[in-house]
Amino acid sequence: MKNKTTNRSRRRQPTGTKQTDSMTHEKPVALTLKVDASTYIRLSTLRATQRRTSQDILQQALEEYLDRAGA
């Protein structure tokens, strides 16, 4: 059985430097959102019918809201 730490063998970049990919995006930051059961079911249904992830749906909605709010 493999040791879990062997999967983390990639070199880490020094603190304060940006990790870049082909589109030069910064590393995402985790955000937790708690919702009631009804909202969760609605999101899950939308996710299944649109074949998108909850992450994609919520990120698009948040970006549209921030644009409208001028933030």
C-alpha positions as CSV (number, residue, x, y, z in Angstrom):
1,M,0.0,0.0,0.0
2,K,1.4,3.4,-1.0
3,N,2.0,6.1,1.6
4,K,-0.2,9.1,1.1
5,T,2.7,11.5,1.3
6,T,4.2,10.0,-1.9
7,N,1.5,11.6,-3.9
8,R,2.7,15.0,-2.7
9,S,6.1,14.8,-4.2
10,R,5.7,17.8,-6.5
11,R,8.0,20.7,-5.7
12,R,6.2,23.6,-4.0
13,Q,6.9,27.1,-5.1
14,P,8.3,29.6,-2.7
15,T,5.8,31.6,-0.7
16,G,4.8,34.8,-2.4
17,T,5.0,33.5,-6.0
18,K,2.1,32.8,-8.2
19,Q,1.6,29.3,-9.6
20,T,0.6,29.6,-13.2
21,D,-1.0,27.3,-15.7
22,S,-1.6,27.7,-19.4
23,M,-4.1,30.6,-18.8
24,T,-2.1,32.2,-15.9
25,H,-4.8,31.8,-13.3
26,E,-4.1,32.1,-9.6
27,K,-4.7,29.2,-7.3
28,P,-8.4,29.1,-6.3
29,V,-9.4,29.8,-2.7
30,A,-12.0,27.6,-1.1
31,L,-15.3,29.1,0.0
32,T,-18.0,27.3,1.9
33,L,-21.7,28.2,1.3
34,K,-24.4,26.7,3.6
35,V,-27.9,26.6,2.1
36,D,-31.2,25.2,3.2
37,A,-32.4,21.8,1.9
38,S,-34.8,23.3,-0.6
39,T,-32.1,25.4,-2.2
40,Y,-29.7,22.4,-2.3
41,I,-32.3,20.3,-4.0
42,R,-32.9,23.0,-6.6
43,L,-29.2,23.4,-7.3
44,S,-28.7,19.6,-7.5
45,T,-31.6,19.4,-10.0
46,L,-30.2,22.2,-12.1
47,R,-26.8,20.6,-12.0
48,A,-28.1,17.3,-13.2
49,T,-30.3,18.8,-16.0
50,Q,-27.6,21.1,-17.3
51,R,-24.8,18.6,-16.8
52,R,-22.6,21.2,-15.0
53,T,-21.0,21.2,-11.6
54,S,-22.3,23.1,-8.7
55,Q,-19.0,24.9,-8.7
56,D,-19.5,26.2,-12.2
57,I,-23.1,27.3,-11.6
58,L,-22.3,29.1,-8.4
59,Q,-19.2,30.8,-9.8
60,Q,-21.1,32.1,-12.8
61,A,-23.9,33.3,-10.6
62,L,-21.5,35.1,-8.2
63,E,-19.6,36.7,-11.0
64,E,-22.8,38.0,-12.6
65,Y,-24.0,39.4,-9.3
66,L,-20.6,41.1,-8.6
67,D,-20.7,42.7,-12.1
68,R,-24.2,44.0,-11.5
69,A,-23.2,45.3,-8.1
70,G,-20.2,47.1,-9.6
71,A,-17.8,45.2,-7.3
